[in-house]
Amino acid sequence: MAFVAVSAVVICTPGQDTALTIRNTLAGGRRGGIATAAGVSAGQAVWTIAASAGIVDQRIVRTSVVRAYPTKPGGFTFTNAQYLGCLVDSSPSYCGALIDYSRVLNTPYDARFGSACEALRRKRVDEVWLWGGPWFGYLEYLIVAANTACPQVSRSFVVMGFNYERTVAEMLHDLGHRSEALIQAGIGFALWDRFDGQRGRYAQDFACPAQPDATHPEVDATDAHAGNVHFPPNAYCHYQYDRDHPVLSDADDWASFPNLTGRQTVVNASSWGGTQRGFLIWWLGRFPRNPGSSQGVQNDWWRYVFPSGRSHPPP
């Protein structure tokens, strides 16, 4: 059965006379800010619906624009000079510092909608998306435990962090890592590794030699699986989405979960178009999405990715 995941979007774009405008000018007019964030958010929602085959109906119910830098620990916020400095030299600790999530989530940036915590408490939204520029201090995703950053919210929820200099591909990348964490927590590593088959490679360095070597070993072309966000089933190094190397994979068999047969098909970069976005849509589309549960495991893994999904959108 399809379910609805409802999101509130908060776009931090300090304004027309701030460092982001200067940065965009220096970079030759690169897009950033409200229009990009809104457009890419809509694209992310569409591709999530497509990847889940309509199981997830992801909706954005409120977009709030904040003309300020987000607050970091100790009440710190960038000046324009400090922000521009981080783009040249990121060694000051405030450059790499994360935002103060509790403060940001509890601040009523939107007079009508209230704070993100209030919207979550009233069940007007299920999760929060934050948009900003480099060094704003967002994690790709944060799973917030119940009654912590939002003391009156008695369930866990997810805060996504996006960069409006990036694209839908990077948003799907963030969703992929969120999916890995939440599904692994729900089903355990033993079952996940049967689906993934490449998790151990996350320990590899980020070099990508022209050919496999001792620290970047070749994949087993006769026994591949679905892979993960960084490693397609035929990849021997990080982000190798365009490798034209055929392998036998049981990725398509997971559509039958929990009644797996071991069926294999040949896959390579052409299976997903040779791009990061294409691979991530293909990979997300391999998640089981059947009704019911088996031995304590949901047969629809999207239930783990969007645990607060509802059968109907909020009024």
Backbone as a ProteinNet text record, in pm:
[ID]
protein_1_A
[PRIMARY]
MAFVAVSAVVICTPGQDTALTIRNTLAGGRRGGIATAAGVSAGQAVWTIAASAGIVDQRIVRTSVVRAYPTKPGGFTFTNAQYLGCLVDSSPSYCGALIDYSRVLNTPYDARFGSACEALRRKRVDEVWLWGGPWFGYLEYLIVAANTACPQVSRSFVVMGFNYERTVAEMLHDLGHRSEALIQAGIGFALWDRFDGQRGRYAQDFACPAQPDATHPEVDATDAHAGNVHFPPNAYCHYQYDRDHPVLSDADDWASFPNLTGRQTVVNASSWGGTQRGFLIWWLGRFPRNPGSSQGVQNDWWRYVFPSGRSHPPP
[TERTIARY]
84.3	0	87.8	53.1	129.9	110.1	212.3	199.8	265.1	231.3	272.2	381.7	489.3	595.4	591.4	567.7	544	665.3	715.8	837.8	814.7	885.5	895.6	1035.2	1046.1	1173.4	1209.8	1331.4	1382.9	1504.4	1495.7	1603.1	1674.1	1798.8	1879.1	1956.9	1919.5	1988	1998	2114.5	2123.3	2078.7	2067.5	2014.2	2095.8	2051.3	2110.6	2245.8	2278.5	2402	2501	2492.7	2576.9	2677.8	2748.9	2861.4	2820.4	2700.6	2660.5	2646.9	2596.1	2588.9	2729.1	2821.1	2959.8	3019.2	2997	3051.2	2996.1	2865.9	2806.5	2861.1	2887.5	2944.3	3085.6	3165.6	3302.5	3305.9	3206.6	3203.1	3138.1	3111.7	3054.6	2904.2	2837.6	2691.6	2631.1	2699	2642.5	2512.5	2416.8	2287.6	2298.8	2213.1	2206.8	2085	2045.7	1937.2	1801.4	1700.8	1562	1519	1541.5	1490.6	1551.2	1683.1	1748.7	1698.8	1694.1	1650.4	1508.6	1419.6	1280.9	1267.8	1338.2	1329.2	1388.2	1504.7	1569.5	1491.8	1432.8	1348.1	1233.4	1170.1	1060.2	1109.5	1229.4	1285.3	1314.7	1368.6	1395.9	1267.8	1159.7	1033.2	983.3	993.8	948	1026.9	1160.1	1242.4	1226.6	1197	1170	1043	941	817.3	845.5	924.3	955	1036.1	1140.9	1227.8	1152.4	1054.8	977.5	857.4	846.1	732.7	599.9	597.3	474.8	442.7	528.8	506	511.7	608.5	623.6	571.4	478.5	429.2	485.1	600.4	670.6	618.5	573.2	512.8	579.3	597.3	650.8	532.7	505	385.6	415.5	542	575.1	720.4	745.9	881.4	900.7	997.8	1027.6	1163.4	1170.2	1294.7	1349.6	1473.8	1538.9	1651.9	1643.1	1745.5	1856.7	1921.2	2027.7	2109.6	2230.8	2310.3	2254.7	2260.2	2211.5	2304.4	2248.2	2323.9	2405.5	2530.4	2619.1	2635.6	2704.5	2717.8	2770.8	2720.6	2761.3	2696.5	2595.5	2527.8	2601.4	2706.8	2785.8	2705.8	2711.7	2664.3	2770	2785.5	2885.2	2858.7	2966.2	2960.6	2993.2	2964.9	2999	3149.1	3230	3375.9	3420.9	3364.6	3402	3360.5	3242.1	3195.9	3284.2	3312.2	3400.6	3538.4	3584.7	3713.3	3715.5	3605.5	3597.9	3606.4	3561.6	3566.9	3709.5	3797.4	3938.9	4024.9	3997.6	4075.3	3977.9	3955.5	3855.6	3913.9	4035.8	4098.3	4033.4	3973.7	3906.8	3799.2	3792.1	3701	3555.8	3520.7	3380.5	3339.2	3435.9	3400.8	3338.4	3405.8	3358.9	3260.2	3229.1	3135.7	2995.9	2928.2	2790.1	2698.9	2578.8	2481.2	2439.6	2381.8	2317.4	2177.3	2164.3	2038.3	1920.8	1939.9	1829.3	1782.2	1877.5	1840.5	1771.9	1825.5	1766.1	1625.6	1607.8	1477.8	1373.3	1416.7	1322.7	1300.6	1367.8	1350.6	1230.5	1134.2	1016.2	1048	1118.9	1154	1030.5	928.2	807	695	649	550.7	421.3	381.3	255.9	271.1	385.1	404.7	469.5	537.1	607.1	740	798.4	926.8	908	1019.1	1013.5	967.9	1016.6	975.1	824.9	770.2	626.5	547.5	594.5	528	534.8	646.8	660.2	569.3	565.5	481	333.7	291.2	151.4	122.6	225.5	214.8	173.3	214.9	192.8	297.2	414.1	519.7	579.7	648.4	713.7	864.6	920.8	1064.8	1094.7	1223.1	1264.7	1381.7	1376.8	1487.2	1547.9	1678.4	1750.4	1835.2	1827.3	1907.4	2004.2	2122.2	2219.4	2339.3	2442	2563	2672.4	2789.2	2903.2	2935.6	2976.3	3017.8	2902.5	2779.7	2668	2658.8	2706.8	2713.2	2604.9	2555.7	2452.7	2515.5	2467.5	2496	2409.2	2452.8	2369.9	2232.5	2232	2106.7	2137.4	2037.7	2050.7	1923.5	1939.1	1825.4	1815.3	1710.5	1692.4	1608.1	1661.6	1589.1	1471.7	1373.6	1254.8	1293.2	1224.4	1237.4	1379.8	1453.2	1590.6	1597.7	1635.5	1644.1	1508.5	1403.8	1267	1203.4	1211.5	1169.2	1024.4	937.6	796.1	758	855.7	828.2	865	765.4	783.9	815.1	869.5	911.6	1040.6	1113.7	1232.7	1190.8	1276.1	1249.4	1382.5	1377	1498.3	1504.9	1625.5	1654.8	1755.4	1719	1808.8	1881.2	2006.1	2083.5	2130.7	2092.6	2122.8	2195.6	2273.3	2352.6	2295.5	2254.7	2190.1	2288.2	2415.2	2507.9	2511.5	2437.4	2436.2	2306.5	2286.3	2175.5	2093.3	1994	1912.5	1999.2	2105.3	2191.3	2246.8	2292.7	2348	2238	2117.6	2006.2	1974	1972.8	1949.2	2062.3	2184.3	2298.8	2273.8	2228.6	2197.5	2085.1	1981	1871.4	1923	2019.7	2075.5	2145.5	2227	2295.3	2195.6	2094.7	1987.6	1922.5	1896.5	1833.6	1921.4	2050.1	2141.8	2133.7	2141.5	2143.8	2013.8	1901.2	1772.7	1734.5	1764.4	1732.5	1824	1952.1	2043.5	1997.3	1953.2	1904.6	1779.4	1699.2	1574	1585.5	1676.1	1681.3	1808.2	1910.4	2036.3	2135.3	2263.8	2368.6	2372.5	2335.3	2345.4	2256.6	2131.7	2040.9	2079.8	2117	2157.2	2274.9	2373.7	2491.3	2457.5	2353.4	2308.8	2254	2191.4	2138.5	2249.8	2336.7	2439.6	2558.5	2630.8	2746.4	2874.3	2867	2984	3013.9	2945.4	2958.4	3101.9	3176.2	3312.7	3403.4	3367.1	3451.6	3447.1	3350.9	3349.9	3479.8	3552	3679.1	3793.1	3773	3878.3	3905.2	4027.1	4055.3	3981.9	3989.5	3911.8	3988.9	4104.6	4176	4101.9	4119	4056.4	4158.4	4237.9	4338.9	4274	4351	4298.2	4253.1	4315.4	4280	4270.6	4192.7	4188.2	4327.7	4349.4	4477.5	4452.8	4559.7	4548.7	4457.4	4455.1	4370.6	4236.4	4221.3	4093.9	4066	4034.6	4024.9	3906.7	3922.1	3817.7	3695.4	3578.7	3455.6	3446.6	3365.3	3338.5	3227.1	3262.8	3167.3	3058.8	3073.9	2973.8	2880	2905.4	2825.6	2813.7	2753.5	2734	2591.8	2571.9	2440.8	2393.3	2335.2	2281.9	2379.8	2481.1	2573.9	2517	2582	2539.6	2561.2	2547.6	2550.8	2682	2793.6	2924.5	2972	2922.6	2976.8	2866.3	2844.9	2757.1	2806.1	2724.4	2763.6	2888.3	2925.6	3044.3	3161.7	3157.3	3259.5	3367.9	3493.1	3602.3	3654.4	3602.6	3640.3	3517.8	3530.3	3419.9	3370.5	3238.7	3173.7	3196.7	3217.6	3247.9	3116.1	3038.4	2903.9	2903.3	3016	3018.9	3102.3	3130	3216.4	3140.2	3194.7	3131.4	3191.4	3154.1	3207.7	3090.2	3048.6	2929	2952.9	2854.3	2857.9	2720.6	2720.5	2595	2549.7	2429.8	2379.1	2240.3	2213.9	2079.6	1993.3	2034.1	1963.7	1815.1	1779.5	1638.4	1557.3	1622.7	1552	1490.4	1543.4	1493.1	1352.1	1302.7	1162.6	1070.3	1120.9	1040.5	1053.9	1134.3	1156.7	1024.3	1008.2	1110.8	1129	1062.6	1068.8	1176.8	1301.1	1412.2	1440.2	1478.1	1505.1	1651.2	1729.5	1867.2	1881.6	1774.1	1778.2	1880.3	1961.3	2063.4	2039.2	2079.5	2079.6	2213.1	2248.2	2372.6	2347.1	2432.4	2421.5	2557.4	2555.5	2674.7	2625.9	2713.7	2675.4	2556.3	2540.1	2427.5	2293.8	2296.2	2172.2	2110.8	2195.5	2146.5	2189	2244.3	2276.3	2412.3	2492	2629.5	2646.9	2543.7	2554.1	2519.8	2561.1	2527	2375.3	2307.8	2163	2095.9	2137.4	2078.3	2099.7	2222	2247.3	2162.5	2154.5	2082.7	1933.9	1877.1	1736.6	1720.7	1813.1	1810.1	1823.6	1919.5	1949.1	1833.5	1779	1663	1545.7	1538.6	1431.9	1446.6	1560.2	1579.4	1530.2	1496	1447.3	1318.1	1306.2	1179.4	1065.4	947.9	832.6	703.4	707.9	593.3	520.6	394.6	319.6	361.6	329.3	349.7	490.8	520.4	652.7	686.6	815.3	863	973.8	954.6	1053.5	1096.9	999.4	1025.3	1081.1	1089.9	1142.8	1030.6	1017.1	918	953.8	852.9	875.6	883	842.7	854.5	960.3	1081.1	1190.9	1176.1	1089.7	1064.8	1003.1	941.5	885.4	994.2	1113.3	1225.5	1279	1281.3	1338.1	1251.1	1119.5	1024.2	935.2	988.5	913	792	786.2	672.5	569.7	581.7	486.2	344.3	250.8	109.6	28.1	-90.2	-174.3	-240.5	-249.6	-309.9	-227.7	-221.7	-149.4	-221.7	-152.9	-217.5	-319.5	-420.1	-519.1	-457.3
-119.6	0	124.5	221.8	345.4	426.4	503.2	591.3	724.8	825.6	962.6	1003.2	1061.3	1119.7	1270.6	1344.8	1488.9	1564.5	1659.6	1730.8	1880.9	1945.5	2091.7	2129.2	2228.3	2271.5	2408.1	2420.4	2547.4	2585	2696.9	2741.4	2859.3	2839.4	2948.8	3013.4	3133.3	3207.4	3351.8	3394.1	3517.7	3645.2	3649	3769.6	3816.8	3923.9	3969.4	4037.6	4082.8	4159.1	4083.8	3952.7	3874.2	3791.3	3709.1	3635	3540.7	3483	3389.8	3461.3	3583.9	3660.8	3685.8	3722.9	3746.1	3617.9	3507.2	3378.6	3342.7	3358.7	3323.8	3411.4	3538.7	3628.6	3584.7	3554.6	3511.4	3380.8	3296.8	3165.1	3171.9	3291.6	3303	3287	3327	3324.6	3189.3	3104.6	2973.1	2991.9	2905.6	2917.6	2882.3	2942.6	2909.5	2973.6	2930.5	2995.6	2937.2	3025.1	2982.3	2900.6	2954.5	2887.5	2749.3	2738.7	2609.2	2510.4	2553.8	2463.9	2414.8	2505.4	2465.7	2369.1	2399.4	2313.1	2175.7	2170.7	2041.7	1961.2	2028.1	1958	1887.3	1958.5	1897.3	1777.5	1791.7	1679.9	1559.5	1584.4	1475.9	1401.7	1475.4	1411.7	1324.1	1373.7	1297.5	1168.5	1177.7	1058.5	958.6	1006.1	913.3	835	904	835.1	731.7	770	678.3	558.8	584.1	475.6	376.1	424.5	335.1	275.4	300.4	251.9	297.4	420.2	476.2	437.6	357.3	320.2	444.1	531.3	655.1	771.1	845.8	968.6	1084.1	1136.1	1236.5	1375.6	1448.8	1579.6	1687.2	1803	1919.4	2009.8	2026.4	2101.3	2245.6	2278.1	2415	2443.6	2557.7	2603.6	2738.4	2745.7	2868.4	2920.4	3047.4	3110.5	3193.4	3165.3	3233.9	3318.8	3449.2	3540.6	3557.4	3447.7	3451	3324.3	3328.8	3207.4	3128.1	2995	2914.8	2927.7	2911	2926.6	2801.3	2822.7	2714	2716.6	2619.4	2614.7	2745.1	2777.1	2899.1	3023.4	3005.5	3119.7	3181.7	3116.1	3170.7	3172.3	3282.8	3290.9	3362.9	3322.1	3383.3	3531.4	3610.4	3737.8	3705.2	3797.5	3772.2	3750.2	3827.4	3813.8	3676	3629.4	3497.2	3388.1	3401.7	3299.4	3293.7	3409.2	3411.8	3357.1	3384	3330.6	3179.5	3117	2970	2910.5	2983.5	2932.3	2928.3	3006.6	3011	2928.1	2937.4	2868.6	2816.6	2686.5	2628.3	2583.2	2628.8	2583.7	2639	2759.2	2803.1	2703.6	2678.7	2574.7	2603.7	2731.9	2763.4	2725.4	2709.2	2667.7	2528.8	2434.1	2296.3	2261	2354.8	2325	2298.7	2201.8	2174.7	2281.1	2290.8	2382.2	2333	2421.6	2385.5	2337	2205.5	2150.7	2185.8	2176.8	2205.6	2350	2441.5	2582.5	2610.3	2554.7	2577.6	2518.6	2398.4	2333.1	2399.8	2464.6	2528.5	2676.7	2730.5	2871.5	2888	2974.1	2995.3	3088.9	3037.7	3121	3165.4	3082.5	3107.1	3145	3269.9	3317.8	3238.4	3192.9	3118.9	2973.1	2915.3	2771.7	2739.4	2839.1	2814.8	2747.1	2693.5	2624.8	2486.5	2428.2	2291.9	2195.7	2215.4	2127.6	2135.8	2256.5	2272	2202.2	2214.1	2146.3	1994.3	1945.3	1801.8	1757.9	1838.5	1802.9	1796.4	1888.6	1892.4	1795	1720.6	1622.3	1685.2	1808.8	1873.6	1830.4	1784.9	1732.4	1608.8	1529.6	1408.6	1425.2	1517.6	1538.6	1678.6	1717.8	1853.5	1846.9	1931.8	1945.7	2083.9	2089.9	2216.6	2237.8	2357.7	2393.4	2505	2500.7	2606.9	2589.9	2669.8	2664.6	2584.5	2575.6	2507.3	2569.1	2487.9	2528.2	2579.3	2563.5	2603.1	2511.4	2389.1	2301.7	2197	2150.3	2046.8	1909.2	1809.7	1671	1629.7	1525.4	1475.2	1434	1371.7	1337.7	1326	1349.5	1330.5	1264	1151.5	1084.6	1137.9	1212.8	1277.8	1188.1	1151.9	1065.1	1139.3	1064.8	1121.5	1202.3	1315.2	1398.4	1447.1	1476.9	1528.4	1671.1	1688.6	1823.4	1893.1	1816.8	1868	1798.9	1856.8	1787.6	1741.4	1809.3	1773	1676.5	1633.3	1538.6	1399.2	1314.8	1185.4	1072.1	1103.5	1000.7	1048.3	955.5	994.4	1051.8	1133.8	1190.4	1220.3	1254.4	1276.7	1422.1	1479.4	1610.9	1589.1	1627.8	1617.8	1750.7	1745	1865.7	1867.8	1970.2	1977.8	2107.4	2101.8	2215.3	2261.4	2386.8	2430.5	2458.6	2427.2	2422.1	2282.4	2190.5	2053.2	2023.2	1896.1	1856.6	1745	1697.3	1585.9	1463.2	1443.7	1326.4	1324.4	1441.8	1446.8	1433.1	1481.6	1460.8	1311.7	1242.6	1098.1	1026.6	1077.9	1023	1031.4	1148.3	1166	1071.4	1062.4	969.9	826.7	794.1	659.3	627.2	720.8	695.8	687	771.8	761	622.4	575.3	445.1	333.6	340.7	239.6	232.2	348.6	351.1	298.3	343	306	161	115.8	-24.4	-118.8	-86.6	-170.3	-180.4	-68.2	-71	-155.5	-160.7	-234.1	-382.3	-420.9	-561.8	-632.7	-557.8	-617.9	-629.4	-637.3	-639.5	-768.9	-880.3	-1008.4	-1008.2	-966.3	-962.8	-850.8	-734.4	-624.4	-663.8	-732.5	-769.3	-866	-945.5	-1031.7	-946.9	-835.3	-743.1	-659.7	-606.2	-510.8	-581.1	-659	-731.6	-650.4	-518.5	-432.4	-348.6	-371.6	-282.4	-274	-384.4	-384.7	-288.2	-251.9	-161.6	-17.1	17.7	153.5	185.2	82.7	104.5	136.9	119.9	150.6	301	336.5	478.1	524	654	709.2	715.9	655.8	646.2	550.1	570.6	479.4	445.6	340.9	303	257	262.2	224.8	79.8	-4.1	-145.5	-186.2	-289.6	-337.5	-372.1	-354.2	-389.9	-448.2	-465.2	-533.2	-459.6	-328.3	-251.2	-212.2	-240.5	-217.9	-342.3	-453.8	-581.6	-587.6	-673.7	-695.1	-759.3	-731.3	-794.5	-936.6	-1019.3	-1153.6	-1142.3	-1157	-1135.8	-1242	-1350.1	-1457.5	-1452.6	-1359.2	-1358.7	-1216.3	-1128.3	-989.8	-970.6	-857.5	-830.7	-692.2	-609.6	-481.5	-366.3	-384.5	-276.2	-176.1	-60.7	42.9	180.2	285.1	420.6	451.7	409.3	439.5	333.3	212.1	100.3	23.7	48.6	-38.5	-183	-276.8	-417.7	-457.7	-379.4	-413.8	-321.1	-241.7	-140	-192	-150.8	-184.3	-59.6	60	181.3	271	369	459.3	531.7	549.4	633.9	585.4	456.3	403.3	365.6	467.7	445.2	415.1	438.6	425.9	307.5	213.4	102.1	2.2	-20.3	-112.6	-252	-315.9	-446.7	-534.1	-630.5	-709.5	-807.1	-817.3	-914.3	-978.9	-1098.9	-1167	-1122.2	-1064.4	-1005.7	-1060.6	-1076.3	-1117.2	-996.4	-875.2	-753.5	-758.1	-807	-809.2	-910.1	-1009.2	-1112.3	-1057.3	-942.9	-888.2	-831.9	-820	-783	-890.7	-1013.3	-1125.1	-1146	-1063.7	-1080.7	-1085.6	-1182.2	-1270.6	-1403.3	-1420.8	-1548.4	-1542.7	-1532.6	-1521.4	-1654.3	-1647.5	-1769.5	-1783.6	-1674.9	-1676.8	-1640.3	-1595.4	-1560.5	-1449.8	-1465.6	-1367.6	-1310.9	-1186.4	-1123.4	-1052.6	-1027.2	-956.5	-806	-737.4	-591.6	-528	-406.7	-321.1	-177.5	-84	57.1	86.1	7.9	32.5	1.2	-76.8	-109.2	14	113	235	362.5	349.7	467.3	527.5	465.3	509.2	637.9	684.8	807.1	779.2	871.8	857.1	858.4	954.6	961.3	835.4	790.2	669.2	549.2	535.6	421.8	427.9	544.9	554.2	528.5	573.1	541.2	391.5	330.8	184.6	113.3	156.3	89.5	102.2	221.9	239.8	155.5	137.6	55.7	-92.2	-135.4	-276.5	-309.1	-206.9	-234.7	-316.3	-420.7	-493.6	-400.5	-422.1	-337.9	-420	-529.2	-619.1	-601.5	-637.9	-621.3	-722.4	-689.4	-782.7	-783	-882.7	-898.6	-1046.4	-1074.3	-1211.8	-1219.7	-1301.1	-1319	-1184.8	-1098.2	-969.6	-862.6	-890	-794.2	-750.1	-618	-566.7	-613	-656.8	-694.7	-573.9	-457.6	-332.1	-248	-240.3	-172.5	-20.9	33.2	176.4	218.2	124.6	155.1	192.5	141.3	179.3	317	344.7	470.7	589	570.3	674.1	620	606.8	541.3	619.4	748.3	830.4	849.9	773.8	788.1	762.7	826.3	819	774.1	724	675.7	790.5	908.7	1026	1148.6	1247.8	1371.2	1450.1	1543	1624.9	1717.5	1762.5	1853.5	1989.7
0	0	0	-82.4	-87.4	40	76.1	190.6	158.7	237.4	212	308.7	257.5	339.9	318.7	424.5	415.6	468.5	390	424.7	432.3	526.1	530.1	482.8	397.3	341.2	398.2	451.7	501.5	417.4	346	258.4	324.2	363.8	418.8	305.2	268	163.1	208.9	260.1	336.6	267.2	136.5	74.3	-43.4	-103.9	-228.5	-210.2	-89	-68.2	18.6	18.2	107.4	31.2	108.2	51.9	-59.6	-52.3	-157.2	-290.6	-289.7	-413.1	-467	-379.3	-420.6	-477.2	-407.9	-454.2	-591.4	-609.7	-737.8	-849.6	-819.9	-919.3	-956.8	-854.6	-880.4	-958.2	-936.3	-1002	-1140.2	-1186.4	-1320.5	-1322.4	-1214.8	-1215.2	-1187.2	-1112.9	-1079.8	-1003	-1031.9	-966.1	-818.1	-740.3	-598.6	-540.1	-421	-350.8	-377.5	-373	-365.3	-486.2	-606.3	-725.2	-741.7	-721.8	-736.4	-632.2	-506.4	-399.6	-422.1	-459.7	-481.3	-597.8	-707.6	-824	-800.9	-736.1	-712.6	-607.9	-510	-412.1	-482.2	-575.3	-649.9	-730.1	-790.2	-865.7	-779.5	-658.9	-565.6	-530.7	-502.9	-467.6	-581.6	-703.4	-820	-835.3	-822.2	-842.2	-727.5	-606.9	-497.3	-525.3	-573.7	-611	-719.1	-819	-928.7	-881.4	-800.5	-754.6	-668.1	-591.9	-504.7	-576.3	-706.1	-785.8	-726	-674.2	-620.8	-478.7	-415.7	-275.6	-187	-215.2	-139.4	-222.9	-168.4	-230.6	-147.9	-191.1	-112.5	-147.8	-46.3	-70.1	15.4	-44.1	26.9	60.5	188	227.5	265.5	292.1	329.4	296.4	232.9	206.5	274	363.1	436.2	392.6	357.6	314.8	429.5	468.9	580.6	525	542.5	490.7	593.8	626	726.3	716.7	772.3	787.2	904.4	898.3	1011.5	1132.3	1249.3	1373.2	1403.5	1442.4	1482	1634.8	1693.2	1839.6	1899.6	2018.3	2085.9	2030.5	1945.2	1885.2	1768	1719.3	1609.1	1479.8	1406.7	1268.6	1186.6	1061.8	974.5	954.2	944.1	873.5	728.2	637.7	498.2	480	551.6	539.3	587.7	697.7	748.9	650.6	595.5	501.9	377.9	318.9	202.7	237	359.1	401.3	402.2	443.6	446.1	306.9	206.4	70.1	17	80.1	40.6	134.3	263.7	366.2	471.5	473.6	563.2	696.4	728.9	852.7	979.7	982.3	1106	1149.5	1276.8	1326.5	1293	1283.3	1255.7	1113.4	1023.7	887.4	887.3	948.7	946.4	1055.7	1144.9	1253.4	1198.9	1258.3	1221.3	1281.6	1228.9	1287.2	1426	1502.9	1629	1592.6	1572.4	1522.3	1612.5	1742.3	1833.3	1816.8	1807.9	1795.8	1662.8	1554.9	1422.9	1415.9	1467	1459	1547.9	1653.8	1746	1717.4	1618.2	1583.8	1490.2	1525.1	1438.7	1323.4	1222.5	1107.9	1030.3	1032.1	955	1051.9	1043.9	1140.2	1135.7	1018.3	1007.5	1045.2	1006.6	1025.2	1159.1	1218.6	1343.3	1319.6	1425.2	1412.8	1352.2	1306.7	1255	1364	1487.3	1597	1620.3	1611.6	1632.1	1521.8	1398	1286.6	1302.5	1350.4	1375.1	1489.9	1595.6	1711.1	1672.4	1588.5	1545.9	1431.6	1389.4	1282.5	1150	1132	1003.9	902.4	951.9	865.4	931.4	850.1	898.3	910.9	832.6	833.5	783.9	792.8	758.2	660.8	557.7	463.4	481	501.5	512.3	387.1	332	215.3	251.1	192.7	214.2	124.1	149.9	70.2	137.9	75.3	137	272.5	366.2	501.3	588.3	541.2	627.6	749.4	737.8	854.3	862.7	747.6	747.6	726.4	799.1	766.4	647.1	573.6	464.6	516.4	630.8	698.3	846.1	928.4	1072.6	1121.6	1188.4	1251	1393.4	1421.5	1551.1	1640.2	1755.1	1847.9	1911.1	1954.1	2017.9	2141.2	2159.5	2279.9	2304.6	2197.4	2212.8	2158.1	2031.9	1975.3	1976	1960.6	1972	2092.4	2211.4	2333.8	2334	2258.4	2259.6	2147.3	2069.9	1961.1	2009.5	2024.8	2090.8	1994.7	1878.7	1782.8	1717.7	1661.9	1587	1451.1	1395.2	1262.6	1196.2	1068.1	989.1	944.7	954.5	897.7	784.7	664.1	550.1	531.3	483.7	456.9	313	237.7	95.4	62.3	-45.1	-92.4	-226	-236.5	-360.1	-473.2	-454.4	-566.9	-629.9	-572.2	-620.8	-695.4	-728.7	-815.9	-752.4	-828.1	-780.7	-752.2	-829.1	-807.8	-666.5	-617.1	-481.9	-376.5	-404.7	-312.6	-300.5	-413.9	-411.1	-337.8	-352.4	-280	-128.7	-82.3	60.2	102.9	21	51	57.6	-28.8	-27.2	103.1	153.2	280	395.6	392.7	492.9	485.9	365	347.4	402.4	372.4	425.1	576.8	642.6	788.9	848.4	795.6	855.5	824.9	704	671.7	748.4	756.1	834.1	978.9	1036.4	1174.5	1187.6	1081.9	1088.4	1062.1	971.1	930.7	977.4	1019.4	1061.8	946.7	980.9	879.8	800	862.4	791	666.5	681.7	566.9	471.8	527.8	440.7	353	408	329.9	217.2	234.7	124.9	10.3	43.7	-58.5	-119.8	-35.5	-75.9	-141.5	-63.9	-115.3	-128	-110.3	-127.7	-3.1	108	224.1	275.4	271.4	320.3	246.8	123.9	45	93.4	178.2	231.9	306.5	351.1	420.8	325.3	195	98.4	91.8	51.2	28.4	-97.5	-125.3	-235.1	-366.9	-371.5	-498.4	-591.1	-721.4	-817.5	-926.1	-904.2	-1003	-1133.3	-1239.5	-1371	-1375.6	-1294.5	-1286.9	-1140.2	-1107.3	-968.7	-918.8	-787.2	-727.5	-588.8	-512	-383.2	-285.8	-291.8	-199.9	-261.2	-389.8	-459.4	-543.5	-476.9	-548	-644.7	-742.4	-841.6	-776.2	-831.3	-783.8	-839.6	-774.3	-824.3	-927.7	-1053.3	-1162.2	-1168	-1091.5	-1093.5	-973.2	-878.3	-755.3	-700.5	-778.4	-735.6	-682.6	-617.5	-556.7	-603.9	-516.6	-561.6	-543.5	-456.1	-429.4	-330.3	-322.3	-228	-289.9	-212.2	-265.3	-335.6	-280.4	-339.5	-437.6	-423.8	-500.8	-573.1	-702.1	-779.8	-772.6	-812.2	-797.7	-874.8	-975.7	-1055	-1027.5	-920.1	-893.9	-799.8	-826.3	-734.3	-661.9	-695.3	-622.5	-605.9	-516.2	-485.5	-610.8	-620.7	-721.7	-864.3	-881.2	-1014.5	-1084.2	-1115.5	-1169.2	-1318.7	-1385.8	-1531.2	-1579	-1490.6	-1529.9	-1617.5	-1735.2	-1830.3	-1811.1	-1700.3	-1664.7	-1622.4	-1704.3	-1671.9	-1556.8	-1470	-1360.2	-1348.2	-1293.1	-1261.6	-1123.3	-1117.2	-993.7	-961.5	-831.2	-788.9	-749.1	-792.8	-750.5	-783.4	-901.8	-941.2	-861.5	-804.6	-729.5	-601.7	-551.8	-426.4	-440.1	-562.6	-581.8	-526.4	-510.5	-460.3	-310.2	-243.8	-100	-25.1	68.2	125.7	52.8	-60.1	-132.4	-240.4	-196.1	-289	-357.2	-484.6	-561.3	-601.4	-586.1	-632.7	-778.7	-841.4	-983.5	-1008.2	-1111.2	-1146	-1285.8	-1303.2	-1434.2	-1453.4	-1577.2	-1607.4	-1596.8	-1518.4	-1506.1	-1528.2	-1578	-1586.1	-1595.6	-1630.6	-1630.5	-1720.6	-1827.5	-1917.3	-1850.4	-1742.3	-1671.6	-1606.9	-1573.8	-1508.4	-1580.3	-1698.4	-1778.8	-1753.1	-1666.2	-1646.7	-1568.7	-1498.6	-1420.6	-1274.5	-1186.2	-1045.5	-1025.5	-1086.2	-1069.2	-1121.1	-1238.3	-1294.6	-1205.1	-1151.7	-1064	-938.9	-875.2	-748.6	-767.1	-877.2	-904.8	-925.4	-1001	-1021	-888	-805.6	-678.3	-580.1	-565.5	-477.9	-525.6	-656.3	-712.4	-687.8	-633.2	-599.7	-457.9	-378.4	-242.7	-249.7	-169.1	-163.2	-123.7	-178.6	-148.1	-149	-76.9	-68.4	65.5	72.8	198.3	303.9	428.9	538.8	592.7	672.5	733	740.1	758.7	766.4	869.6	972.4	1078.5	1137.3	1158.8	1221.1	1129.4	1000.1	902.8	809.7	792	697.4	556.6	481.3	341.7	249.6	298.5	225.4	296.8	240	308.5	307.2	222.1	225.8	358.6	430	561.8	661.8	639	724.6	685.9	556.3	507.6	548.6	544.8	583.4	694.8	814.9	923.2	970	937.7	983	874.4	764.7	655.2	701.3	635.6	673.6	553.7	578.3	468	393.9	456.4	392.4	428.8	339.3	371.6	478.7	546	647.3	584.7	660.7	605.5	570.7
[MASK]
+++++++++++++++++++++++++++++++++++++++++++++++++++++++++++++++++++++++++++++++++++++++++++++++++++++++++++++++++++++++++++++++++++++++++++++++++++++++++++++++++++++++++++++++++++++++++++++++++++++++++++++++++++++++++++++++++++++++++++++++++++++++++++++++++++++++++++++++++++++++++++++++++++++++++++++++++++++++++++

